[in-house]
Amino acid sequence: MSLLTDPVVVLAVLCFNIVVCEWLAQRTPARHLGTALLVILLTALEANVFLIPSASANFPLYEAIFAYVAPIGIFYLLLEVNLRDLKAAGLPMLAMFGIGALGTVVGVLVGMHVIGGQASLGRLYYAVAGMFTGTYVGGSINFNAVALHYQVVKEGNLYAGSVVVDNIVTTVWMVATLLLPKMLARVRPVAHATAPATTSPLTLPADSDAETVAPLQLGLMLGLGALVLWLSNRAAQVGAELGVQVPSILILTTVALALAQVPAVKALRGGRLLGMFSIYLFLAVIGAYCELSALGNMGSLGGALLTFATVLCLVHGLISYGLGALLRQDWDLVSIASQANIGGSTSALALSRSLGRADLFLPAILVGSLGNGVGTYLGFLVAEWLRP
């Protein structure tokens, strides 16, 4: 049980975390880590010492941030997108996303072999393989689709353990993809796919996200974000009722890109500031989902699941970054494509913003959405392949 449970107080803690991490990133040697990474680590620490709720608490505030704050943050950041960026970075991003998906499938097979599959996880081991294939190709939507089909949700310990391990490994991989581009650039410098819109967050000037915003412009920006999110969700709901499945994030992306070409909208201030703060809140919740204490209570099952997912991610990373090196791809692009696999479109966009790559915002969203579409198919394919 966490010490703080009131949503308002927890929201205050998350906001103060951003303040502390911004100060550390500006005034201390921790600037080499960057605000985004510090926010994840600090919130993860607080969740694991039971100061704030962790993932297993099903905390409504976290769900609200995922459902509302993160999509609106995406909308604000996409208002800065130049459509010419897609032509320059779209094909390389798509190629690296496909390579990452291949790495996930190979990683699942290797991971299951390492832990002994059925001997470690029981009769539904093949379903778990499909769940992790789906979620590490395109996000948690695919994870739950496979879990529901094979009724893993009725196996309480197995399903709960899979969720916990998924959250932990996703958080760790976000940290890795934040750090790897700079580390690998020292070993093997590679030119950017396009000229970056800003510098790396590791050398980002302190006022790079600062804006002078009047109440009129702030009100317009907040109202516009909320309205577009509602319209996107409603359009996706109506489409589903008519038998047309279009993810709301794709609708939101389309509207944002259209508005980004309107000079009056481009002239509005506040989008960069609101978008970056929203992304920091999203990353803070990602940190809170890194629930090590829950893993420790699962005994051998938790250890087997963690070993499986760790091997999976290592193989995925070796294939993604290895082939990325052979193809001389931009390390930022490789990391963002990998994050689109492991964490989905929102995480990929958060990473591209944290890396200072506004030119990769749109490609990150598009391949993340592609993962939502193909991840479930690959998940079922792997599950049936391994099924006795």
Buried (B, 14 or more C-beta within 10 A) or exposed (E): EBEBEEBEEBBEBBBEBBEBBBBBBBEEEBBEBBBBBBBBBBBBEBBBEEBBBBBBBEBEBBEBBBEBBBBBBBBBBBBBBBEEBBEBBBEBBBBBBBBBBBBBBBBBBBBBEBBEBBEBBBEBBBBBBBBBBBBBBBBBBBBBBBBEBBEBBEBEEBBBBBBBBBBBBBBBBBBBBBBBBBEBBEEEEBEBBBEBBBEBBBEBEEEEBEBEBEEEBBEBBBEBBEEBBEBBBEBBEEBEEEEEEBBBBBBBBBBBBEBBEEEEBEEBBBBBBBBBBBBBBBBBBBBBBBBEEBBEEBEEBBBBBBBBBBBBBBBBBEBBBEBBBEEEBBBBBBBBBBBBBBBBBBBBBBBBBBBBBBBBBBBBBBBBBBBBBBBBBBBBBBBEBBEE
